[in-house]
Amino acid sequence: MKTIWYGHSCFWIETKGVKFLIDPYPEVDDDRIGDVDYILITHEHTDHYGKVELLSRLRDATVIGPKQVYLMAVAEGVTKAREIDSGQTIELENGVKVTAIYVEHPSSQYPLGYIIEGDKTVFHPGDTYSTPAFQRLRGKIDVLLVPISGRSTANEREAAQIIEDIRPRIVIPMHYGVYNDEDPSKLESELRKRRIWVRFIEPELYKEIEV
């Protein structure tokens, strides 16, 4: 699996030849984004939905999101859009699957996270706080992309709790660096304090990570 961080919560992921873009915010540098088959949107807030219409058209990509996102996309003229509900799994090409998980983000109408199953299993929870429901994912996730900003989402302490509950092999922090200056090293220190041993990768903008 390959992934590239484009800032905030926006990631490009390729697994088994299927290419995803998740949560393209308004200021994302779309010129740096290559081929995309599917655009996954976790919820309707602008900092996650921002460039859906443009990128879906330029990359001829299918938009997948909860009902609010689906309706927004259709209203903007997106011709390839698909609604997904919590608990639903969509099977794509090459045996790749996407499962929607309801997350804890009270300011959204219907927030989702996505589990992408390919050669690795990656979980992008969008904006979320810590919730005991994540314990059901324990041992099932290879790569966790976890929010850390503490602004309408988890801070480093809650992010550490999410990691402790899920027990992924690899953690990549997100939801920082564009609208706030949260320091990922705070999460790394919190994990050491709690004696939670995972591979911690602090992403660099536009740099490909292979896991």
Steps between C-alpha positions, in 0.01 A plus 500: 500500500617850414375823651573871458393772744376823344446685827218512755304171463560454129675178396554322170513123538578230247439136579482211252496752218194689629561868573312697764497864605352579840364837619644757253479833684454831309867604495644161403754523218305300243779534241707260713228235513535224242248243382200437724230235462292579810463807720389409852341779705457444873246779559353819360724765661687721253847409630432141392272548200653816347629390158271207427332640189823615336703187572222257411471670161874536433583143604174338383469353851197360680403687818393284796355648817207511743160628388575869561821477297326306222226763472754785501703335227197433280381860549841622379473293184720205598390222265681213674384492862408220736338510844630281782355436847658402828574129507480466122781338301559576133704256293716663234754376247772245573334384822535839670222583748388821673297484821336804658518537880297753700731726703463753783485849347192672645514812281445291186165363389633154417876457544671190367841343507621258233677167521676420174594134461760419236852368539485676840205618707493875564253698712432869436253613772451853369426737788438302815536501874590189695213254535485151656353377169850500354588203722309284252776571248779374726752294309325556165682813380851516354520877446309760702477861384409685818392865557696695762403868483256508792274736303167325450695177505741299716803660666819306568359335816181385330698393193717286727185342643373424150833336422492303825150375420570405137861378535609563139851412380563846351374845599506811280370825658274739305263797532772757560740719307249699293248656737707458818859428603456198725826314563491123423784444748246556779318186391826308474589605856154403624538156347837451672352616828226237470748236379310449175748364249407560138688615192444877498541677166485879490402573140671751276292694249490336157748227599396146418493250788501127428375274778 
